[in-house]
């Protein structure tokens, strides 16, 4: 019998944070802040990727 999956708060929060980062970088790009937007996108979304890998 399969064991029910436990909710992982760290994974959920880091994923939600990445989605917020993506929205914010889109706002920055609309204001032509490309350098800041690119760096924030890379560093902000890598958190969730590192959590998932661990």
Long-range contacts (C-beta under 8 A, 24 or more apart in sequence): 10-51, 11-48, 11-51, 11-52, 14-47, 14-48, 14-51, 14-52, 15-48, 17-44, 17-47, 17-48, 18-44, 18-45, 18-47, 18-48, 21-45
